[in-house]
Amino acid sequence: MSVIDRIPYYTNEMMQTYCERLKRVVLDYNEVLVKNVRSKSATNNKVQKHKVSQDAIDRIVDSCEYYKTLNEKDMENKLQLRDYQKDIIIKGTEIIKSYKFLYLAMEVRTGKTLTSLGIAQNLEPKNVLFITKKKAMSSIVADYELLAPNFNLVVINYESLHTIMYDEDWDLVICDEAHSMGAFPKPSKRAVLVGEVIAECNPMVILLSGTPTPESYSQMYHQVYKIKTNPFVGFRNFYRFADKYVNVTQKKINGLFIKDYSDGLPSILTYMQPYTINYTQSEAGFKSETSEEVLEVVLKDSTYAMIKKLKKDLVVQGKDEVILGDTPVKLMMKVHQLCSGTIKFESGNSMIVDTTKAEFIKERFKDNKIGIFYKFKEELNALQQVFGDKLTTELSVFEDTDKNIALQIVSGREGISLKMADYLVYYNIDFSATSYWQSRDRMTTKERLENQVYWIFAKGGIENDIYKAVTKKKDFTIQHFKKHLNEGATDPIEED
């Protein structure tokens, strides 16, 4: 069957309407009075208004049926796009048609994944590669199956990209959480691998992120540097890019002065504007508010004793293992671990030393379905030890059962929805401001009016100081930790 090619940016519904309009035109006719001289009779004959070949008419009629069938399939689809997503799909298609790449800077929970698949459907590619984080893969596959577009989709996490990157001639590459490729001054491994795919196939590219430059405008360069039509393509590397777009300063680390490239200029985003669509939760009609509450627990006396000794002597010697805090960074990490009841020894082994936090969470939220964020791997073992079979690490199990879910902050802060949770509970807190702002929004949906987040901190521990920093959009650094040491944290043992 020969049908009319899809008009750029047109949905199946729009194409059906267009073809029906053509059909009415070509089948329109005039009534002409024809007189028979001999019989002195007259008849009305139908004559086409427009001279159109029968092949063209057949093609238009077939097109009406073709796009009607596709539109009905869309209507049956369980996934219904919101009006703003439909608008962004049309606008995004125009941008990528013009520049071969698009940056969808849509805030979390506004549906950027589904929107990107809708744009892909309009582009009519054959093979699409969707690169994301491991935790988000199943939800992307589910969206694809519900949308049922006419292209092949391969979903892979960044860490496994090397295993399939040359399997197909990719027409379109979609990079989820694209800001994770933003390391500088040298590109990260994932930025290099994605860059190789782009260089090899020269595909259209869609970048997705709710926070394109969460810590520095300089993070934009390596997200786009291998895309041939990006606005910074004239700079052969980050350092030449920095000559124009970064206020390069000096900072002192361990007595040495090194160049600091973090002060990227706002003009970086200005040059990205033609390729970017920004969309906020507020614009999408989200009215949910996030309330936070800090709950303090008193750890075991032995745990506080270890923290106190480590701060004083920089070492805690056990029978078989040793805890060493001989540098500021190591001391900060060890204190952070102990405040949540776990420790990683100098040998590389780790163990649970205190399950107070996990026990408190289980008892405090025993009648609720919760999402728990933890930081260190051993913390998951503590949670599993206390919660038993009432805890899962798989999103699908969490959604289909009454089990709670535990996610590591960095891997769980992006690309997933915990809308099934009654509350979010933080077993620990990350040093990163990005982790704070992204992970706490995992429950948000357009229909949900309130999110409740709980932070479980050790009384007198380091977590409160970290919380004060990240809520001000500042990462917790060695300078913050030194201030924590100088001021001296409250010690519940001394208070008693």
C-alpha positions as CSV (number, residue, x, y, z in Angstrom):
1,M,0.0,0.0,0.0
2,S,1.4,3.4,-1.0
3,V,0.6,6.1,1.5
4,I,1.5,9.8,1.9
5,D,4.7,10.4,3.8
6,R,4.4,11.8,7.2
7,I,4.7,15.6,7.4
8,P,7.5,16.6,9.8
9,Y,6.2,17.0,13.4
10,Y,2.8,15.6,12.6
11,T,1.2,13.0,14.9
12,N,-0.9,10.2,13.6
13,E,-4.0,12.1,14.5
14,M,-2.8,15.2,12.6
15,M,-1.9,13.1,9.6
16,Q,-5.4,11.4,9.6
17,T,-7.0,14.9,9.7
18,Y,-4.8,16.1,6.9
19,C,-5.5,13.1,4.7
20,E,-9.2,13.3,5.3
21,R,-9.1,16.9,4.2
22,L,-7.3,15.9,0.9
23,K,-9.9,13.2,0.4
24,R,-12.7,15.6,0.6
25,V,-11.0,17.9,-1.9
26,V,-10.2,15.3,-4.6
27,L,-13.6,13.6,-4.3
28,D,-15.5,16.9,-4.5
29,Y,-17.5,17.3,-7.7
30,N,-19.8,19.6,-9.6
31,E,-23.2,18.6,-11.0
32,V,-23.4,19.3,-14.7
33,L,-26.7,19.3,-16.6
34,V,-26.3,17.3,-19.8
35,K,-29.0,17.6,-22.5
36,N,-29.8,14.9,-25.1
37,V,-30.9,16.7,-28.3
38,R,-32.6,13.7,-29.9
39,S,-34.6,12.6,-26.9
40,K,-35.0,16.1,-25.6
41,S,-34.1,14.8,-22.1
42,A,-31.6,16.1,-19.6
43,T,-29.6,14.4,-16.8
44,N,-27.3,15.6,-14.0
45,N,-23.8,14.2,-14.2
46,K,-21.1,14.4,-11.5
47,V,-17.8,15.9,-12.7
48,Q,-14.7,16.2,-10.5
49,K,-13.8,19.8,-9.6
50,H,-10.1,19.0,-9.8
51,K,-8.3,16.9,-12.3
52,V,-6.6,14.2,-10.2
53,S,-5.5,10.8,-11.4
54,Q,-7.1,7.6,-10.1
55,D,-3.7,6.5,-8.6
56,A,-3.4,9.7,-6.6
57,I,-7.0,9.3,-5.3
58,D,-6.3,5.7,-4.3
59,R,-3.2,6.8,-2.5
60,I,-5.1,9.5,-0.5
61,V,-7.9,7.0,0.4
62,D,-5.3,4.4,1.5
63,S,-3.5,7.1,3.6
64,C,-6.7,7.9,5.4
65,E,-7.1,4.3,6.4
66,Y,-3.5,3.9,7.3
67,Y,-3.2,6.9,9.6
68,K,-6.7,6.2,11.0
69,T,-5.5,2.8,12.1
70,L,-2.4,4.2,13.7
71,N,-4.4,6.9,15.5
72,E,-6.8,4.4,16.9
73,K,-3.9,2.4,18.2
74,D,-2.7,5.6,19.9
75,M,-6.1,6.2,21.4
76,E,-6.1,2.7,22.8
77,N,-2.7,3.3,24.3
78,K,-2.7,3.4,28.1
79,L,-0.1,6.1,28.1
80,Q,-1.7,9.5,27.5
81,L,0.6,12.4,26.9
82,R,-0.1,15.6,28.7
83,D,-0.8,18.7,26.6
84,Y,2.5,20.3,27.5
85,Q,4.3,17.1,26.5
86,K,2.6,17.2,23.1
87,D,3.7,20.9,22.7
88,I,7.3,20.0,23.6
89,I,7.3,17.1,21.2
90,I,6.3,19.4,18.3
91,K,8.9,22.0,19.3
92,G,11.6,19.5,20.0
93,T,11.1,17.8,16.7
94,E,11.6,21.1,15.0
95,I,14.8,21.8,16.9
96,I,16.3,18.4,16.2
97,K,15.3,18.5,12.6
98,S,17.2,21.8,12.3
99,Y,20.3,21.0,14.4
100,K,20.4,17.2,14.7
101,F,20.5,17.5,18.5
102,L,18.3,18.7,21.3
103,Y,18.7,19.3,25.0
104,L,15.5,18.6,27.0
105,A,16.1,20.3,30.3
106,M,12.9,19.2,32.0
107,E,12.6,19.1,35.7
108,V,12.1,15.7,37.4
109,R,8.7,14.1,37.2
110,T,7.6,16.2,34.2
111,G,8.0,13.2,31.9
112,K,11.1,13.9,29.9
113,T,11.7,10.2,29.1
114,L,8.3,9.7,27.5
115,T,8.6,13.1,25.8
116,S,11.9,12.1,24.2
117,L,10.3,8.9,22.9
118,G,7.5,10.9,21.4
119,I,10.0,13.1,19.6
120,A,11.8,10.0,18.4
121,Q,8.5,8.7,17.0
122,N,8.2,11.8,14.9
123,L,11.7,11.5,13.5
124,E,10.9,8.0,12.2
125,P,14.4,6.5,13.0
126,K,15.1,2.8,12.5
127,N,17.4,2.1,15.4
128,V,17.4,4.1,18.7
129,L,19.9,3.8,21.5
130,F,18.7,4.9,24.9
131,I,21.5,5.3,27.5
132,T,20.5,5.7,31.1
133,K,21.2,4.4,34.6
134,K,20.7,0.8,35.5
135,K,17.8,1.5,38.0
136,A,15.8,3.4,35.3
137,M,16.1,0.8,32.5
138,S,12.9,-1.1,33.3
139,S,10.7,2.0,33.4
140,I,12.0,3.2,30.1
141,V,11.3,-0.2,28.5
142,A,7.8,-0.1,29.9
143,D,7.2,3.4,28.5
144,Y,8.4,2.2,25.1
145,E,6.1,-0.9,25.1
146,L,3.1,1.2,26.0
147,L,3.9,3.9,23.4
148,A,4.6,1.2,20.8
149,P,6.4,3.4,18.3
150,N,7.7,2.2,14.9
151,F,11.4,2.0,15.8
152,N,13.7,-0.5,17.4
153,L,14.9,0.5,20.8
154,V,17.9,-0.7,22.8
155,V,18.1,0.5,26.4
156,I,21.5,0.2,28.1
157,N,23.2,1.7,31.2
158,Y,26.3,3.8,30.8
159,E,28.5,1.2,32.5
160,S,27.6,-1.4,29.9
161,L,27.6,0.8,26.9
162,H,30.9,-0.6,25.6
163,T,29.2,-4.0,25.1
164,I,26.7,-2.9,22.4
165,M,27.9,0.5,21.2
166,Y,28.9,-0.8,17.7
167,D,26.1,-3.3,17.3
168,E,23.9,-1.1,15.1
169,D,24.1,2.0,12.9
170,W,22.3,4.2,15.4
171,D,20.0,6.8,13.9
172,L,19.2,8.4,17.2
173,V,21.0,8.4,20.6
174,I,19.2,9.5,23.7
175,C,21.4,10.2,26.8
176,D,19.4,10.2,30.0
177,E,20.8,12.2,33.0
178,A,23.2,13.8,30.6
179,H,24.8,16.0,33.3
180,S,26.6,12.9,34.5
181,M,28.9,13.3,31.5
182,G,29.9,16.8,32.6
183,A,33.2,16.1,34.3
184,F,36.0,18.6,33.5
185,P,38.7,19.6,32.6
186,K,39.1,16.0,31.2
187,P,36.2,14.0,30.0
188,S,34.9,11.1,32.0
189,K,34.9,7.6,30.7
190,R,31.2,7.7,30.0
191,A,31.5,10.9,28.0
192,V,34.3,9.4,26.0
193,L,32.2,6.2,25.2
194,V,29.2,8.2,24.2
195,G,31.4,10.5,22.1
196,E,32.7,7.5,20.3
197,V,29.2,6.3,19.4
198,I,28.3,9.8,18.1
199,A,31.5,10.1,16.1
200,E,31.0,6.6,14.6
201,C,27.3,6.9,13.6
202,N,26.8,10.7,13.4
203,P,23.2,10.2,14.8
204,M,20.7,12.7,15.9
205,V,21.1,13.2,19.7
206,I,18.7,14.0,22.5
207,L,20.2,14.9,25.9
208,L,18.0,14.7,29.0
209,S,18.5,16.2,32.4
210,G,16.5,18.0,35.0
211,T,19.7,19.8,36.1
212,P,22.0,20.2,33.1
213,T,24.7,22.1,35.0
214,P,24.1,21.3,38.7
215,E,27.4,22.5,40.0
216,S,29.1,24.5,37.3
217,Y,28.3,25.9,33.8
218,S,31.6,24.3,32.8
219,Q,29.8,20.9,33.0
220,M,28.1,21.6,29.6
221,Y,31.2,21.2,27.4
222,H,31.7,17.4,27.6
223,Q,28.0,16.7,27.4
224,V,28.0,18.0,23.8
225,Y,31.6,18.1,22.7
226,K,31.3,15.3,20.1
227,I,28.1,16.5,18.5
228,K,29.1,18.1,15.3
229,T,26.5,20.9,15.4
230,N,27.1,21.9,19.0
231,P,27.8,25.7,19.6
232,F,31.3,25.0,20.9
233,V,32.5,22.8,18.1
234,G,35.2,25.3,17.2
235,F,37.2,24.5,20.4
236,R,39.3,21.4,20.0
237,N,39.3,20.6,23.7
238,F,38.0,21.9,27.1
239,Y,41.1,24.0,27.8
240,R,40.6,26.1,24.6
241,F,36.9,26.3,25.5
242,A,37.8,27.6,28.9
243,D,39.9,30.4,27.4
244,K,36.7,32.0,26.3
245,Y,33.9,30.7,28.6
246,V,35.5,30.1,32.0
247,N,36.9,32.4,34.6
248,V,40.0,30.3,35.4
249,T,41.3,30.8,39.0
250,Q,43.9,29.2,41.3
251,K,43.2,27.1,44.3
252,K,45.5,25.6,46.9
253,I,45.4,21.9,47.5
254,N,47.9,20.2,49.8
255,G,50.2,23.1,49.5
256,L,50.1,23.2,45.7
257,F,48.3,25.7,43.5
258,I,46.2,24.2,40.7
259,K,43.9,25.8,38.1
260,D,40.2,25.8,39.0
261,Y,37.9,25.7,36.0
262,S,34.6,25.6,37.9
263,D,33.6,29.2,37.3
264,G,32.0,28.8,33.9
265,L,30.3,31.9,32.5
266,P,26.5,32.2,32.1
267,S,27.1,32.8,28.4
268,I,27.6,29.0,28.1
269,L,23.8,28.6,28.6
270,T,23.1,31.5,26.3
271,Y,24.8,29.8,23.4
272,M,22.9,26.6,24.2
273,Q,19.5,28.2,24.1
274,P,18.7,27.5,20.4
275,Y,19.1,23.7,21.2
276,T,17.4,23.6,24.6
277,I,13.9,23.3,25.8
278,N,13.5,24.2,29.5
279,Y,10.4,23.1,31.4
280,T,9.7,23.3,35.2
281,Q,7.4,21.5,37.5
282,S,5.6,24.7,38.1
283,E,4.9,25.1,34.4
284,A,3.6,21.6,34.3
285,G,1.1,22.3,37.0
286,F,2.8,20.5,39.9
287,K,1.6,21.9,43.3
288,S,3.2,19.4,45.6
289,E,5.2,20.6,48.5
290,T,8.1,18.7,50.2
291,S,8.2,18.8,54.0
292,E,11.3,17.6,55.8
293,E,11.9,16.5,59.3
294,V,15.2,15.6,61.0
295,L,14.9,12.7,63.5
296,E,17.9,12.2,65.8
297,V,18.9,8.8,67.4
298,V,21.4,8.1,70.0
299,L,23.9,5.5,68.9
300,K,25.6,2.9,71.1
301,D,28.2,4.2,73.6
302,S,30.8,2.1,71.9
303,T,30.2,3.8,68.6
304,Y,30.6,7.3,70.1
305,A,33.8,6.1,71.8
306,M,35.3,5.0,68.5
307,I,34.4,8.3,66.8
308,K,35.9,10.3,69.8
309,K,39.1,8.2,69.7
310,L,39.5,8.5,65.9
311,K,39.1,12.3,66.0
312,K,41.7,12.5,68.8
313,D,44.3,9.9,67.7
314,L,43.5,9.5,64.0
315,V,43.6,5.7,64.5
316,V,41.6,3.0,66.1
317,Q,43.4,-0.3,66.4
318,G,41.4,-3.5,66.8
319,K,42.4,-7.1,67.2
320,D,42.5,-7.8,63.5
321,E,41.6,-4.6,61.8
322,V,42.5,-0.9,61.9
323,I,40.5,2.3,61.3
324,L,42.8,5.0,60.0
325,G,42.1,8.7,59.6
326,D,45.6,10.0,58.9
327,T,44.4,12.5,56.2
328,P,41.5,15.0,56.5
329,V,39.6,13.2,53.7
330,K,40.0,9.8,55.3
331,L,39.0,11.1,58.7
332,M,35.9,12.8,57.3
333,M,34.8,9.6,55.5
334,K,35.4,7.3,58.5
335,V,33.5,9.6,60.9
336,H,30.7,9.8,58.4
337,Q,30.5,6.0,58.2
338,L,30.6,5.5,61.9
339,C,27.8,8.0,62.4
340,S,25.5,5.6,60.6
341,G,26.9,2.5,62.2
342,T,29.3,1.0,59.6
343,I,33.0,1.2,58.9
344,K,35.4,0.3,56.2
345,F,38.8,-0.8,57.6
346,E,42.2,0.0,56.2
347,S,42.4,-3.5,54.8
348,G,39.3,-2.9,52.6
349,N,37.0,-5.0,54.7
350,S,33.9,-3.5,56.1
351,M,31.4,-4.3,58.9
352,I,28.3,-3.2,60.7
353,V,29.1,-1.8,64.2
354,D,25.8,-0.3,65.1
355,T,22.2,-1.1,63.8
356,T,20.5,1.6,65.9
357,K,19.5,3.7,62.9
358,A,18.0,0.7,61.0
359,E,16.1,-0.5,64.1
360,F,14.7,3.0,64.6
361,I,13.5,3.2,61.0
362,K,11.9,-0.2,61.2
363,E,10.0,0.7,64.3
364,R,9.1,4.3,63.5
365,F,7.7,3.5,60.0
366,K,6.4,0.0,60.6
367,D,2.9,0.7,59.3
368,N,4.1,2.6,56.2
369,K,5.5,1.8,52.8
370,I,8.8,3.7,52.5
371,G,11.7,4.4,50.2
372,I,15.0,4.3,52.1
373,F,18.2,6.1,50.8
374,Y,21.5,4.9,52.1
375,K,25.1,6.0,51.2
376,F,27.6,3.3,52.0
377,K,27.3,-0.3,50.8
378,E,27.6,-1.7,54.3
379,E,24.5,0.3,55.3
380,L,22.4,-1.8,53.0
381,N,23.6,-4.9,54.8
382,A,22.5,-3.3,58.1
383,L,19.1,-2.5,56.7
384,Q,18.7,-6.0,55.3
385,Q,19.8,-7.5,58.6
386,V,17.1,-5.6,60.4
387,F,14.3,-5.6,57.9
388,G,14.8,-9.1,56.5
389,D,12.4,-10.0,53.7
390,K,10.4,-6.8,54.1
391,L,13.1,-5.0,52.1
392,T,13.9,-5.0,48.4
393,T,16.3,-3.2,46.1
394,E,14.3,-3.7,42.9
395,L,11.8,-1.0,41.8
396,S,9.4,-3.5,40.2
397,V,9.2,-5.6,43.5
398,F,8.6,-2.4,45.5
399,E,5.7,-1.4,43.2
400,D,4.0,-4.8,43.1
401,T,4.4,-5.8,46.8
402,D,4.2,-4.4,50.3
403,K,8.0,-4.4,50.6
404,N,10.0,-1.3,51.3
405,I,12.8,-0.3,49.0
406,A,16.4,0.6,49.7
407,L,18.4,2.6,47.2
408,Q,21.9,4.0,47.2
409,I,21.7,7.7,47.0
410,V,23.8,8.3,43.9
411,S,22.3,5.5,41.8
412,G,18.7,6.1,43.0
413,R,18.6,9.9,42.9
414,E,17.8,10.0,39.1
415,G,15.6,8.5,36.6
416,I,13.2,6.6,38.8
417,S,9.9,7.3,40.6
418,L,9.1,6.3,44.1
419,K,5.5,7.6,43.9
420,M,4.3,4.4,45.6
421,A,6.1,5.4,48.8
422,D,4.3,7.0,51.8
423,Y,7.5,8.6,52.9
424,L,11.2,8.9,51.9
425,V,13.6,8.1,54.7
426,Y,17.3,8.8,54.6
427,Y,19.5,6.4,56.5
428,N,22.4,8.7,55.7
429,I,23.2,11.9,53.8
430,D,25.5,12.5,50.8
431,F,28.1,15.3,50.6
432,S,26.7,16.3,47.3
433,A,24.1,19.1,47.0
434,T,23.0,17.5,43.7
435,S,22.2,14.3,45.5
436,Y,20.1,16.2,48.0
437,W,17.9,18.1,45.6
438,Q,17.4,15.3,43.1
439,S,16.8,12.3,45.4
440,R,14.3,14.1,47.7
441,D,12.0,14.7,44.7
442,R,11.6,11.0,43.8
443,M,8.0,10.8,45.1
444,T,6.7,13.9,43.3
445,T,3.9,13.5,40.8
446,K,1.4,16.0,39.3
447,E,-1.4,14.6,41.4
448,R,0.5,14.4,44.7
449,L,0.0,17.5,46.9
450,E,2.6,16.7,49.7
451,N,5.8,14.8,50.0
452,Q,7.2,13.9,53.4
453,V,10.9,13.3,53.8
454,Y,12.6,12.2,57.0
455,W,16.4,12.4,57.8
456,I,17.7,10.0,60.4
457,F,20.8,11.6,62.0
458,A,23.0,10.4,64.9
459,K,22.8,12.8,67.8
460,G,26.1,14.8,67.9
461,G,27.1,13.4,64.5
462,I,28.4,14.9,61.3
463,E,25.1,14.6,59.4
464,N,23.5,17.9,60.6
465,D,26.5,19.9,59.4
466,I,26.3,18.1,56.0
467,Y,22.5,18.9,55.9
468,K,23.1,22.6,56.5
469,A,25.6,22.8,53.6
470,V,23.6,20.9,50.9
471,T,20.3,22.6,51.7
472,K,22.1,25.8,50.7
473,K,23.1,24.2,47.4
474,K,26.7,23.8,48.6
475,D,28.7,20.5,48.6
476,F,30.0,19.5,52.0
477,T,33.8,19.8,51.7
478,I,37.0,19.4,53.8
479,Q,36.7,23.0,54.9
480,H,33.2,22.3,56.3
481,F,34.6,19.2,58.1
482,K,37.5,21.1,59.6
483,K,35.0,23.7,61.0
484,H,32.9,20.7,62.4
485,L,36.0,19.5,64.2
486,N,37.0,22.9,65.5
487,E,33.6,23.7,66.8
488,G,33.3,20.3,68.4
489,A,30.1,18.2,68.0
490,T,27.8,17.4,70.9
491,D,28.7,14.1,72.5
492,P,25.7,12.4,74.1
493,I,28.1,10.4,76.3
494,E,29.5,13.6,77.9
495,E,25.9,15.1,78.2
496,D,24.8,12.1,80.2
